[in-house]
Amino acid sequence: MALYCIGDIQGCADALARLLDRIGFSASRDTVYLLGDLVNRGPDSAAVLRRCMGSGDAIRCLLGNHDLHLLAVAHGARKPSRRDTLGAVLDAPDRDALLDWVRQQPLARAHEHAGQSLLMVHAGVLPAWSAADTLALAQEVHAELRSAELPAFVHAMYGNAPERWSDGLAGTERLRVIVNALTRLRFCSAGGAMDFDCSESASAAPPGLMPWFDVPGRRTAGTLTAFGHWSTLGWIERSDLLGLDTGCVWGGCLSAVRFGATLAQRERLQVRCVQALAPG
């Protein structure tokens, strides 16, 4: 039985199929975690979702910003952008089943492997949050997604404020900070104020900002955290950090990590991707 994490797919169903073949994936034997942004910008988002749905508990997913965007568009909270490729889902005969499956997925997951904890999010974790905090706060959003309040939630979800976490936040503002951190975060200040203007590589941090994972005193330091979302960052691997978005939809690679007997034993596996989206 093998354990894998895979980075952003963004509707590139062929790349996912080739990567699963490359790793010799068996639904009866292996566990694969997909780190969000399953859909959008690539050519076949519906096929990606159907692949996940058909694999039962062997493929376990979490949601990224593009997956939430799909729900927002489906409920009339956002208009599709010119680069969206969500029509295959929104016009599918099994649209309702696909959308219902998406709304059942969480924004964070954890896995225990050989007595060690693996935390998984799409984008980032605020420095004030522990791993337990992250999972509990993600669950608050998950409850909204699965409830009758979903349409109202996706209408109120967007916005950059508040820019930082406070335990006293409530209602829409509380949920928005959680969503922004888990699905959009790249840079923040040492005090945890989030920035959403810069999407460059970690070396291009604006003044006063740093990658979320480099904030001194980050409470998840020491807990292996796997994430995607940041294609300009590319593959990053540290003792307690794995960044797996290697720009599949941009013509880069779709990347997986296979864990060995411990979380410290890792193998990188990749397939090259056909460029589905041009910059700009």
C-alpha positions as CSV (number, residue, x, y, z in Angstrom):
1,M,0.0,0.0,0.0
2,A,1.5,3.3,-1.1
3,L,0.7,6.9,-0.1
4,Y,0.8,9.8,-2.6
5,C,0.2,13.5,-2.9
6,I,-0.5,15.2,-6.3
7,G,-0.4,18.9,-7.1
8,D,-2.8,21.1,-9.1
9,I,-4.5,19.3,-12.0
10,Q,-6.8,22.2,-13.2
11,G,-8.8,20.1,-15.6
12,C,-5.8,18.3,-17.2
13,A,-7.4,14.9,-17.2
14,D,-4.9,13.3,-19.6
15,A,-2.0,14.4,-17.4
16,L,-3.7,12.9,-14.4
17,A,-4.3,9.6,-16.2
18,R,-0.7,9.4,-17.3
19,L,0.6,10.2,-13.8
20,L,-1.6,7.6,-12.2
21,D,-0.3,5.1,-14.8
22,R,3.3,6.3,-14.1
23,I,3.0,5.6,-10.4
24,G,1.2,2.3,-10.9
25,F,-1.8,3.5,-9.0
26,S,-4.2,0.8,-7.7
27,A,-7.5,1.9,-6.2
28,S,-7.6,-1.4,-4.2
29,R,-4.2,-0.8,-2.7
30,D,-3.1,2.8,-2.7
31,T,-4.2,6.2,-1.3
32,V,-3.8,9.4,-3.3
33,Y,-4.4,12.9,-2.0
34,L,-5.1,15.6,-4.6
35,L,-4.2,19.1,-3.2
36,G,-7.0,21.1,-4.8
37,D,-7.6,23.0,-8.0
38,L,-9.0,19.9,-9.6
39,V,-10.8,22.0,-12.2
40,N,-10.6,25.0,-14.6
41,R,-8.3,26.4,-17.2
42,G,-7.5,22.9,-18.5
43,P,-9.4,21.0,-21.2
44,D,-11.5,18.4,-19.3
45,S,-12.5,19.3,-15.8
46,A,-15.5,17.0,-15.9
47,A,-13.3,14.0,-16.6
48,V,-11.1,14.8,-13.7
49,L,-14.1,15.0,-11.3
50,R,-15.5,11.7,-12.7
51,R,-12.2,10.0,-12.2
52,C,-12.1,11.1,-8.6
53,M,-15.7,10.2,-8.0
54,G,-15.2,6.8,-9.4
55,S,-12.2,6.0,-7.3
56,G,-14.0,6.0,-4.0
57,D,-11.8,6.5,-0.9
58,A,-8.6,5.7,-2.9
59,I,-8.4,9.2,-4.3
60,R,-9.1,11.8,-1.6
61,C,-9.4,15.5,-2.6
62,L,-9.5,18.9,-1.0
63,L,-10.7,22.1,-2.6
64,G,-8.8,25.0,-4.1
65,N,-9.8,28.4,-5.2
66,H,-10.8,27.2,-8.7
67,D,-13.0,24.5,-7.2
68,L,-14.8,27.1,-5.1
69,H,-15.0,29.3,-8.2
70,L,-16.9,26.5,-9.9
71,L,-19.4,26.4,-7.1
72,A,-19.7,30.2,-7.2
73,V,-20.4,30.2,-11.0
74,A,-22.8,27.4,-10.7
75,H,-24.8,29.3,-8.1
76,G,-24.7,32.6,-10.0
77,A,-22.3,34.3,-7.5
78,R,-19.6,34.9,-10.2
79,K,-19.6,35.2,-13.9
80,P,-17.2,32.9,-15.8
81,S,-14.0,34.6,-16.8
82,R,-12.6,34.5,-20.4
83,R,-10.1,31.9,-19.4
84,D,-12.5,29.6,-17.5
85,T,-13.1,26.1,-19.0
86,L,-16.0,25.1,-16.7
87,G,-18.6,24.5,-19.4
88,A,-18.0,20.8,-19.6
89,V,-19.0,20.6,-15.9
90,L,-21.8,23.2,-16.0
91,D,-23.4,21.7,-19.1
92,A,-22.8,18.1,-18.3
93,P,-25.8,15.7,-18.1
94,D,-24.5,14.7,-14.6
95,R,-23.9,18.3,-13.6
96,D,-25.8,18.0,-10.3
97,A,-23.9,14.9,-9.3
98,L,-20.5,16.5,-10.1
99,L,-21.4,19.7,-8.2
100,D,-22.7,17.8,-5.2
101,W,-19.5,15.8,-5.1
102,V,-17.4,18.9,-5.2
103,R,-19.3,20.5,-2.3
104,Q,-18.7,17.4,-0.1
105,Q,-14.9,17.9,-0.3
106,P,-13.0,19.7,2.6
107,L,-10.5,22.5,2.5
108,A,-7.9,20.7,4.6
109,R,-7.0,17.1,5.4
110,A,-4.6,15.2,7.6
111,H,-3.1,11.7,7.3
112,E,-1.3,9.7,9.9
113,H,1.6,7.7,8.4
114,A,4.0,5.6,10.4
115,G,3.1,7.6,13.5
116,Q,3.7,11.0,11.8
117,S,1.2,13.6,10.8
118,L,0.8,15.0,7.3
119,L,-1.2,18.2,6.9
120,M,-2.6,19.0,3.5
121,V,-4.1,22.3,2.2
122,H,-4.4,23.9,-1.2
123,A,-2.6,27.2,-0.6
124,G,-1.3,28.0,2.9
125,V,-1.7,28.1,6.6
126,L,-1.7,31.3,8.7
127,P,1.2,31.4,11.1
128,A,-1.1,31.7,14.2
129,W,-2.8,28.4,13.4
130,S,-1.7,25.0,14.6
131,A,-2.4,21.9,12.6
132,A,-5.4,21.2,14.8
133,D,-6.7,24.8,14.4
134,T,-6.3,24.4,10.6
135,L,-8.5,21.3,10.5
136,A,-11.1,22.7,12.8
137,L,-11.4,26.0,10.9
138,A,-11.6,24.2,7.6
139,Q,-14.4,22.2,9.0
140,E,-16.4,25.4,9.6
141,V,-16.3,26.1,5.9
142,H,-17.0,22.5,5.0
143,A,-20.2,22.6,7.1
144,E,-21.3,25.7,5.0
145,L,-20.5,24.0,1.7
146,R,-22.5,21.0,2.6
147,S,-25.5,22.9,4.0
148,A,-28.5,24.6,2.5
149,E,-26.6,27.9,3.0
150,L,-24.2,27.1,0.1
151,P,-25.7,29.6,-2.3
152,A,-25.6,32.5,0.2
153,F,-22.1,31.4,1.3
154,V,-20.6,31.6,-2.2
155,H,-22.2,35.0,-2.8
156,A,-20.5,36.3,0.4
157,M,-17.2,34.4,0.1
158,Y,-15.2,36.9,-2.1
159,G,-13.1,39.8,-0.9
160,N,-9.7,40.4,0.6
161,A,-10.8,41.7,4.0
162,P,-10.2,41.0,6.8
163,E,-6.6,40.7,5.9
164,R,-5.6,38.8,9.1
165,W,-7.0,36.3,11.5
166,S,-8.5,37.0,14.9
167,D,-10.2,34.5,17.2
168,G,-12.9,37.0,17.7
169,L,-14.0,37.0,14.0
170,A,-17.5,35.7,13.4
171,G,-19.9,35.1,10.5
172,T,-19.0,35.9,7.0
173,E,-15.7,37.7,7.9
174,R,-14.5,34.6,9.8
175,L,-15.3,32.2,7.0
176,R,-13.8,34.5,4.4
177,V,-10.4,34.6,6.2
178,I,-10.4,30.9,6.5
179,V,-11.2,30.5,2.8
180,N,-8.6,33.0,1.7
181,A,-5.8,31.5,3.8
182,L,-6.5,27.9,2.8
183,T,-7.1,28.5,-0.9
184,R,-5.4,31.8,-1.9
185,L,-2.5,32.5,0.4
186,R,1.1,33.0,-0.8
187,F,2.6,35.9,1.0
188,C,1.9,37.5,4.3
189,S,3.6,39.7,6.9
190,A,5.3,38.6,10.0
191,G,2.1,39.4,11.8
192,G,0.0,37.3,9.5
193,A,-1.5,40.0,7.3
194,M,-2.3,38.3,4.0
195,D,-1.4,39.8,0.6
196,F,-3.2,38.8,-2.6
197,D,-1.6,41.1,-5.1
198,C,1.7,39.3,-5.7
199,S,1.8,35.8,-7.3
200,E,5.5,35.8,-8.1
201,S,8.1,33.3,-6.9
202,A,9.2,33.3,-3.2
203,S,12.3,35.3,-4.1
204,A,10.2,38.2,-5.4
205,A,8.4,38.9,-2.1
206,P,7.2,42.5,-1.8
207,P,8.6,44.7,0.9
208,G,7.5,43.6,4.4
209,L,6.1,40.3,3.1
210,M,7.4,36.7,3.0
211,P,6.1,33.3,1.9
212,W,3.6,32.1,4.5
213,F,5.9,29.1,5.3
214,D,8.8,31.4,6.2
215,V,7.1,33.4,8.9
216,P,9.1,33.1,12.1
217,G,7.2,31.2,14.8
218,R,4.8,29.6,12.4
219,R,2.8,27.1,14.6
220,T,2.7,24.4,11.9
221,A,6.5,24.4,11.7
222,G,7.6,20.8,12.4
223,T,4.4,19.3,10.9
224,L,4.9,18.2,7.4
225,T,2.6,20.4,5.3
226,A,1.8,19.7,1.6
227,F,0.3,22.3,-0.6
228,G,-0.2,23.4,-4.2
229,H,-1.5,26.7,-5.7
230,W,1.8,28.4,-6.3
231,S,3.1,27.5,-9.8
232,T,5.7,30.2,-9.9
233,L,7.2,28.7,-6.7
234,G,7.4,25.3,-8.3
235,W,8.5,22.2,-6.5
236,I,9.8,22.9,-3.0
237,E,10.8,20.2,-0.5
238,R,12.0,20.7,3.0
239,S,11.8,18.5,6.1
240,D,8.4,19.9,7.0
241,L,7.2,21.4,3.7
242,L,6.2,20.1,0.3
243,G,5.0,22.4,-2.5
244,L,3.6,20.4,-5.4
245,D,2.2,22.9,-8.0
246,T,4.6,22.6,-10.9
247,G,2.4,24.3,-13.5
248,C,0.7,21.5,-15.3
249,V,-1.8,23.7,-17.0
250,W,1.0,26.1,-18.1
251,G,2.9,23.4,-19.8
252,G,5.0,22.4,-16.9
253,C,4.7,19.1,-15.0
254,L,2.1,17.3,-13.0
255,S,3.9,16.2,-9.9
256,A,3.4,13.5,-7.2
257,V,5.3,12.5,-4.2
258,R,5.4,8.9,-3.0
259,F,6.1,8.4,0.7
260,G,8.1,5.5,1.9
261,A,8.2,3.8,5.3
262,T,8.2,7.3,6.9
263,L,7.1,10.8,5.7
264,A,10.8,11.6,5.4
265,Q,11.3,9.0,2.7
266,R,10.0,10.6,-0.5
267,E,10.2,10.0,-4.2
268,R,9.2,12.6,-6.8
269,L,7.3,11.4,-9.8
270,Q,6.3,13.7,-12.7
271,V,4.8,13.7,-16.2
272,R,5.2,16.5,-18.7
273,C,2.1,18.4,-19.6
274,V,0.8,20.0,-22.8
275,Q,0.3,23.7,-22.3
276,A,-3.4,24.3,-21.9
277,L,-3.2,28.0,-20.9
278,A,-0.9,30.8,-22.1
279,P,0.2,33.5,-19.7
280,G,-1.5,36.8,-19.8
